[in-house]
Amino acid sequence: MEINNRITAILIENYGIEATSIEQRPGGWSALAFFVEDQCKKYFLKVYNKRKPSIAPYIDAIDRYTPLIKWMYNHTDLKNNLANPIFTKYKSNKCEDEQYVYLLSEYIEGTTIGDKQLSQNHVNELAKILGLLHMNTSNIPNGLKQQQVNENFDIDFCENLYSFIKKDLENKDNRVLEIVKPYTGTLLEKINRKRYLSNTLISKPYQFVLSHADAHNWNVMQGEYLVLIDWECLKLAPQEQDLILIITEPYAGQFVNEYRKYMKYESPDFDAFEFYFLKRKLEDIWEWIKNLRFEGHIRSEEVTLELLKLSLDSCTRTESFRSEIQEVFN
């Protein structure tokens, strides 16, 4: 069935919405994105493919994070910075057919920051959003909080990448082999470093905060207000989880100063920063490899290969990371 026909049927059956317009929009790697309009309102619809194994965790997360987003929308100062989820007629967070899972929210008039640099106002607004998110951790109802994932510093994806390099990489003579092979020494070194950091962090006491865990430019929209979107990675984790994507930028000092207006942050954990920094690099590499070798790519093969090459190059330039972020706090 053609996707627009599926969406039309899903919206009528589950939301009582008779769509007058359905337009596909650029989405992330985990889901397709659609603008939907009826006679009265505009909506945003995410569509997840159940047949892609790597998407399963993102689908499973919907029932954890959607009620929490709804609670924050209704009970915190973050209302203007969130996309309001829309539940089905049956009070469900999502709906599905045999191939897809569908997640609906109110539409936000605005544009994703994407490849553009954050302005000073963007930096201050994002610092405020994350500061308020972390600050409100203690206010979340226990039932909602207990549903969330707690950071356990697992590195399963690293072990999968390690196994691939050792056992599967050379089984097929294609572009993946050509691109990845020169970097295998670096990758194995970074995997070993991740193992060390994981063991170190597991033994440390932490007071976790509610973390978006994916707060980069492609998940930030500028409309009337700055809005943080795509909450599939939501978890309870150290503050460094949310700060890692900002702390390496030229505006890191400005961000930290603004963040501290909302959330106490006096003792940065540089082991945690390094853990999350390497996690981002290695997870991206593993995702591109899976798309190319095992699951089929969401973007074109050439684009996916280029992203893999960029991620591999980036992984070779991580030696100065720790000293650079220490300067932010000196």
Legacy VTK file of the C-alpha trace (Angstrom):
# vtk DataFile Version 3.0
C-alpha trace
ASCII
DATASET POLYDATA
POINTS 330 float
0.000 0.000 0.000
1.379 3.437 -0.913
2.506 5.299 2.213
0.103 8.248 1.905
-2.841 5.853 1.665
-1.619 4.066 4.799
-1.348 7.375 6.646
-4.824 8.483 5.537
-6.349 5.272 6.875
-4.344 5.371 10.124
-5.329 8.971 10.877
-9.040 8.337 10.348
-9.114 5.107 12.346
-6.942 6.195 15.278
-7.316 9.966 15.545
-10.528 10.823 13.739
-8.488 13.093 11.457
-9.498 13.397 7.803
-6.322 14.681 6.176
-6.619 17.226 3.372
-2.845 17.311 2.817
-0.017 14.838 3.487
3.511 15.904 2.531
6.736 14.038 3.251
9.428 16.198 4.857
13.134 15.549 5.510
13.435 13.194 8.481
16.133 11.661 10.627
17.699 8.263 10.050
15.284 6.538 12.442
11.934 7.623 10.951
10.160 9.155 7.981
8.560 12.554 8.610
5.281 13.948 7.282
3.394 17.239 7.454
-0.327 16.573 7.817
-3.206 19.042 7.587
-6.974 18.755 7.969
-9.674 21.424 7.762
-8.743 22.859 11.167
-5.181 22.021 12.251
-1.665 21.091 11.211
0.192 18.035 12.531
3.596 16.383 12.425
3.736 12.614 11.914
6.735 10.323 12.419
6.626 6.924 10.725
8.932 4.119 11.917
9.628 1.008 9.829
9.112 -2.066 12.030
11.087 -4.240 9.596
14.407 -2.517 10.353
15.955 -4.192 13.429
17.993 -1.128 14.405
14.808 0.951 14.684
13.242 -1.334 17.328
14.761 0.525 20.331
13.340 3.813 19.050
9.886 2.290 18.702
10.112 0.717 22.164
11.044 4.103 23.634
7.816 5.806 22.487
5.714 4.519 25.380
8.375 5.664 27.846
9.056 9.180 26.680
5.748 10.357 25.165
3.794 10.486 28.486
6.748 12.268 30.061
6.873 14.887 27.282
3.125 15.397 27.772
3.629 15.866 31.512
6.457 18.389 30.964
4.356 20.233 28.388
1.546 20.614 30.927
3.486 21.115 34.177
6.823 22.873 33.528
8.212 26.062 32.027
9.269 24.016 28.978
5.821 24.130 27.344
6.938 26.525 24.597
10.032 24.433 23.879
8.303 21.089 23.264
6.155 19.580 20.519
2.880 18.576 22.161
2.187 14.823 21.627
-1.282 13.820 20.421
-2.734 10.581 21.810
-5.029 8.341 19.788
-8.801 8.051 20.331
-7.940 4.980 22.398
-5.554 6.957 24.690
-2.504 5.271 23.182
0.824 7.019 22.632
1.167 5.548 19.139
-0.573 3.345 16.593
0.625 0.863 13.985
-0.127 -1.381 11.049
1.732 -4.466 9.831
4.738 -2.450 8.609
4.893 0.911 10.378
4.481 2.604 13.751
2.984 6.117 13.743
3.582 8.930 16.232
1.603 12.179 15.968
2.230 15.603 17.491
1.124 19.171 16.996
2.903 20.921 14.128
5.492 23.587 14.933
5.882 26.434 12.461
9.621 26.823 12.087
12.829 25.451 10.632
15.457 23.047 11.914
18.817 24.659 12.690
20.563 21.760 10.934
23.902 22.667 9.354
23.700 26.301 10.423
25.624 27.597 13.408
23.700 28.363 16.578
23.330 32.094 17.162
24.004 33.619 20.586
20.273 33.608 21.261
20.060 29.948 20.200
22.889 29.040 22.573
21.213 30.810 25.488
17.828 29.256 24.722
19.244 25.737 24.386
21.154 26.174 27.658
17.883 27.249 29.294
15.977 24.255 27.860
18.545 21.728 29.069
18.949 23.512 32.400
15.185 23.435 33.023
14.984 19.812 31.857
17.688 18.751 34.298
16.329 20.944 37.101
12.848 19.401 36.804
14.137 15.849 37.294
13.167 15.932 40.966
9.632 17.140 40.123
8.713 14.296 37.771
6.074 11.919 39.182
7.724 8.714 40.371
5.616 6.555 38.078
6.892 8.389 34.998
10.455 8.530 36.281
10.561 4.796 36.972
9.595 4.079 33.356
12.718 5.790 32.039
15.972 4.081 31.149
18.856 4.566 33.570
22.312 5.002 32.110
24.361 1.836 32.693
27.376 2.807 30.545
26.930 -0.265 28.377
29.056 -0.559 25.243
27.251 -3.367 23.430
27.492 -1.500 20.138
31.279 -1.345 20.602
31.437 -5.111 21.020
29.324 -5.507 17.853
31.686 -3.187 15.982
34.683 -5.102 17.360
33.201 -8.415 16.235
32.469 -6.982 12.784
36.056 -5.772 12.344
37.511 -9.084 13.492
35.103 -11.505 11.779
32.980 -9.881 9.067
34.739 -6.887 7.538
36.813 -8.866 5.041
34.101 -11.391 4.195
32.821 -9.107 1.454
34.991 -7.140 -0.969
33.026 -3.906 -1.336
33.233 -0.186 -0.548
32.732 -0.778 3.182
35.905 -2.888 3.278
37.757 -0.327 1.177
36.751 2.584 3.424
36.933 0.945 6.872
40.101 -1.191 6.587
42.620 1.698 6.870
40.956 2.753 10.142
40.764 -0.614 11.909
43.751 0.086 14.167
42.244 3.371 15.339
38.822 1.803 15.840
40.177 -1.032 17.962
42.141 1.470 20.053
39.013 3.588 20.654
36.945 0.509 21.514
39.502 -0.468 24.149
39.403 3.074 25.529
35.600 2.858 25.707
35.864 -0.388 27.660
38.158 1.303 30.183
35.902 4.353 30.546
32.788 2.180 30.903
34.338 0.222 33.768
35.514 3.456 35.401
32.122 5.175 35.231
30.155 2.161 36.449
32.022 2.375 39.754
31.304 6.092 40.303
28.322 7.448 42.292
26.072 9.713 40.222
22.935 11.748 40.731
21.334 11.306 37.328
19.244 13.956 35.580
16.621 13.600 32.887
18.610 13.819 29.649
17.451 14.347 26.075
20.727 12.606 25.069
20.629 13.801 21.447
20.543 17.609 21.684
22.311 18.560 18.437
21.449 21.146 15.764
19.265 18.776 13.728
17.035 18.249 16.768
16.541 21.961 17.434
13.872 24.005 15.639
13.468 27.755 15.561
9.858 28.887 15.462
8.310 31.494 17.705
10.435 29.768 20.372
13.392 27.400 20.211
12.028 23.838 20.325
13.873 20.621 21.190
12.512 17.651 19.213
13.134 13.887 18.747
13.168 12.471 22.277
13.759 8.798 21.428
17.066 8.702 23.339
15.617 10.143 26.567
17.196 8.631 29.686
18.334 9.334 33.224
22.057 10.004 33.002
24.899 12.261 34.171
24.670 15.902 33.090
27.596 15.326 30.715
25.328 13.214 28.482
23.412 16.309 27.356
26.346 18.711 27.403
28.739 16.704 25.234
27.309 17.898 21.915
27.782 21.532 22.954
30.991 21.416 24.959
33.234 20.990 21.892
31.791 24.036 20.110
33.287 27.565 20.092
30.332 28.795 22.147
30.837 26.217 24.937
31.827 28.826 27.538
28.745 30.946 26.847
26.547 27.844 27.020
27.953 26.675 30.371
27.558 30.130 31.930
23.909 30.291 30.823
23.208 26.672 31.830
24.445 27.365 35.354
21.685 29.973 35.790
19.192 27.094 35.852
21.143 24.035 37.007
24.059 23.669 39.403
27.210 22.418 37.656
30.480 22.874 39.511
32.386 19.589 39.053
32.567 18.394 35.430
33.389 14.705 35.038
35.910 14.504 32.207
35.745 10.696 32.119
32.015 11.003 31.383
32.642 13.658 28.735
35.175 11.417 26.997
32.862 8.397 27.264
29.985 10.227 25.561
32.287 11.839 22.997
33.668 8.474 21.868
30.217 6.907 22.075
28.871 9.393 19.551
31.741 8.779 17.139
31.672 4.977 17.328
27.871 4.680 17.334
27.676 6.718 14.142
30.293 4.513 12.477
28.461 1.349 13.491
25.113 2.702 12.262
26.524 3.587 8.822
28.148 0.151 8.556
24.877 -1.595 9.498
22.966 0.465 6.945
25.442 -0.410 4.211
26.103 -4.068 4.976
23.015 -5.458 6.698
19.838 -3.358 6.730
19.732 -1.183 3.636
20.273 2.558 3.750
17.808 5.281 4.561
19.851 7.771 2.574
21.525 6.977 -0.744
24.493 4.615 -0.727
26.866 7.405 -1.797
25.673 9.727 0.975
25.904 6.933 3.554
29.425 6.032 2.414
30.453 9.679 2.672
29.007 9.933 6.192
30.899 6.779 7.169
34.153 8.228 5.816
33.614 11.529 7.656
32.892 9.673 10.921
36.016 7.544 10.531
38.168 10.604 9.846
36.697 12.321 12.885
37.554 9.310 15.045
41.247 9.742 14.241
41.250 13.314 15.563
40.138 12.770 19.149
43.460 12.894 20.996
43.207 16.556 22.033
39.554 16.349 23.088
40.153 16.057 26.830
42.561 18.979 27.103
40.310 21.163 24.927
37.212 20.722 27.081
39.203 21.194 30.291
40.009 24.690 29.017
36.291 25.502 28.928
36.098 25.095 32.702
39.426 26.765 33.619
LINES 1 331
330 0 1 2 3 4 5 6 7 8 9 10 11 12 13 14 15 16 17 18 19 20 21 22 23 24 25 26 27 28 29 30 31 32 33 34 35 36 37 38 39 40 41 42 43 44 45 46 47 48 49 50 51 52 53 54 55 56 57 58 59 60 61 62 63 64 65 66 67 68 69 70 71 72 73 74 75 76 77 78 79 80 81 82 83 84 85 86 87 88 89 90 91 92 93 94 95 96 97 98 99 100 101 102 103 104 105 106 107 108 109 110 111 112 113 114 115 116 117 118 119 120 121 122 123 124 125 126 127 128 129 130 131 132 133 134 135 136 137 138 139 140 141 142 143 144 145 146 147 148 149 150 151 152 153 154 155 156 157 158 159 160 161 162 163 164 165 166 167 168 169 170 171 172 173 174 175 176 177 178 179 180 181 182 183 184 185 186 187 188 189 190 191 192 193 194 195 196 197 198 199 200 201 202 203 204 205 206 207 208 209 210 211 212 213 214 215 216 217 218 219 220 221 222 223 224 225 226 227 228 229 230 231 232 233 234 235 236 237 238 239 240 241 242 243 244 245 246 247 248 249 250 251 252 253 254 255 256 257 258 259 260 261 262 263 264 265 266 267 268 269 270 271 272 273 274 275 276 277 278 279 280 281 282 283 284 285 286 287 288 289 290 291 292 293 294 295 296 297 298 299 300 301 302 303 304 305 306 307 308 309 310 311 312 313 314 315 316 317 318 319 320 321 322 323 324 325 326 327 328 329
